[in-house]
Amino acid sequence: MATLIDKQDVQNYIGFEPEATDWLTIDQNRINQFADCTIDHQFIHVDPERAKDSPFGTTIAHGFLSLSMLSYFSEQYSILINGFYMGINYGFDKVRFLSPVKVGSRIRAKAKILSIEEIKPGNFRVSTEVTVEIEGESKPALVAEWISVQMVA
């Protein structure tokens, strides 16, 4: 669940690490739907039989599918400034895909607030380091520095 904070306390949340999110299973149906949306039907994602002969031994999620799940996970780990009414995706400073997410794997996100800056009255730019972990794996699926803007009344 998101953490609600006051404007005057934003600097106290630099370095804040909320609890990890709940686990989410990445099944073949989700992978296929993402392939359809992005028109990326490479066999390592959508053809379980052919993927058996790949280095992964099974189908894997698209890296961008794992990255896109940050929107879902952020509802659990975000900080929200009192008066928040809208968030804007500002982009990424860094994204690294470190391990494939095999079909049937469970992933979750861990976050750390890197910076919060009021860029104009009522607009706060928040930079968050997010690590997407794969249950039972030593290396994460990805690490990203995600920037968003919170609009606060």
C-alpha positions in Angstrom: 0.0 0.0 0.0 1.3 3.5 -0.8 2.7 5.6 2.0 1.0 9.0 2.4 3.4 11.9 3.4 3.1 15.6 4.0 4.8 18.1 1.6 7.1 19.5 4.4 8.4 15.9 5.1 9.5 14.9 1.6 13.2 15.3 2.4 12.8 12.8 5.2 11.9 10.1 2.6 15.1 10.3 0.6 16.5 6.8 1.0 13.2 5.4 2.2 12.7 1.7 1.3 9.1 0.5 1.6 8.2 -3.1 2.0 8.5 -5.3 -1.0 5.4 -5.8 -3.0 3.3 -8.9 -3.2 4.4 -11.6 -5.6 2.9 -11.8 -9.1 2.9 -14.9 -11.3 3.9 -14.4 -14.9 1.9 -17.0 -16.8 1.8 -17.8 -20.5 -1.5 -16.0 -21.0 0.0 -12.7 -19.8 3.1 -13.2 -22.0 0.9 -13.9 -25.0 -1.3 -10.8 -24.4 1.8 -8.7 -24.1 3.1 -10.2 -27.4 -0.2 -9.3 -29.1 -0.1 -5.7 -27.7 3.5 -5.1 -28.8 3.4 -7.2 -32.0 6.5 -9.1 -30.6 5.8 -12.7 -31.2 9.4 -14.0 -31.0 9.3 -17.8 -30.3 11.1 -17.5 -27.0 8.0 -15.7 -25.7 5.1 -17.4 -27.3 6.1 -20.9 -28.6 6.6 -23.3 -25.6 7.7 -26.2 -27.9 10.4 -24.2 -29.7 11.4 -22.4 -26.5 12.3 -25.8 -25.0 15.4 -25.9 -27.2 16.4 -22.3 -26.3 19.0 -21.6 -23.7 16.1 -20.8 -21.3 14.4 -24.2 -21.7 11.0 -22.6 -21.7 9.2 -19.4 -22.7 10.3 -16.2 -21.1 8.5 -12.9 -20.5 9.5 -9.9 -22.6 11.9 -7.6 -20.7 9.4 -4.8 -21.5 6.6 -6.9 -19.9 8.6 -7.1 -16.7 9.3 -3.4 -16.9 5.7 -2.5 -17.6 4.7 -4.2 -14.4 6.3 -1.4 -12.5 3.0 0.6 -12.9 1.1 -2.2 -11.1 3.8 -2.6 -8.4 4.1 1.1 -7.8 0.6 1.1 -6.3 2.0 -0.9 -3.4 5.4 0.7 -2.8 4.9 4.4 -3.8 4.9 7.4 -1.5 2.2 9.8 -2.2 2.3 13.4 -1.1 -0.9 14.7 0.6 -3.1 16.4 -1.9 -1.9 14.0 -4.7 -4.4 14.0 -7.6 -2.4 12.8 -10.6 0.9 11.1 -11.5 2.9 11.5 -14.7 5.5 9.0 -16.0 8.6 11.2 -16.6 10.9 8.4 -17.8 13.9 6.4 -16.8 17.5 7.3 -16.1 18.6 3.7 -16.2 17.1 0.3 -17.0 19.0 -3.0 -17.0 17.6 -6.4 -17.7 19.6 -8.8 -15.7 17.8 -12.2 -15.7 15.0 -13.7 -17.8 11.6 -14.2 -16.2 10.6 -17.8 -17.1 7.0 -18.6 -17.6 5.4 -19.5 -14.3 7.8 -17.4 -12.3 6.7 -15.1 -9.6 8.1 -11.6 -9.5 7.9 -8.7 -7.0 9.3 -5.2 -6.7 11.5 -3.6 -4.1 11.9 0.2 -4.2 14.2 2.9 -2.8 13.4 6.6 -3.1 16.4 8.3 -4.5 15.2 11.9 -4.7 12.1 14.1 -4.4 12.3 17.6 -5.8 9.5 20.3 -6.1 10.2 21.4 -9.7 7.4 24.0 -9.6 4.7 24.7 -7.0 2.6 21.5 -6.6 4.7 19.4 -8.9 7.2 17.0 -7.3 9.6 14.9 -9.3 10.3 11.6 -7.6 13.2 9.4 -8.6 12.9 5.7 -7.5 15.2 2.8 -7.8 13.1 -0.3 -8.5 14.4 -3.8 -8.4 12.2 -6.6 -9.8 13.1 -9.8 -8.1 12.3 -13.3 -9.3 11.3 -15.8 -6.6 14.1 -18.3 -5.9 16.6 -16.5 -8.2 19.8 -14.8 -6.9 19.8 -12.2 -9.7 16.9 -9.8 -10.2 15.0 -9.6 -13.5 15.7 -5.9 -13.8 16.9 -2.8 -12.0 15.5 0.6 -13.1 15.7 4.3 -12.0 12.2 5.5 -12.6 11.2 9.1 -12.6 7.6 10.3 -12.0 6.0 13.6 -11.3 3.3 13.9 -8.6 0.8 16.7 -9.0 -0.4 17.9 -5.6 -3.2 20.3 -4.9 
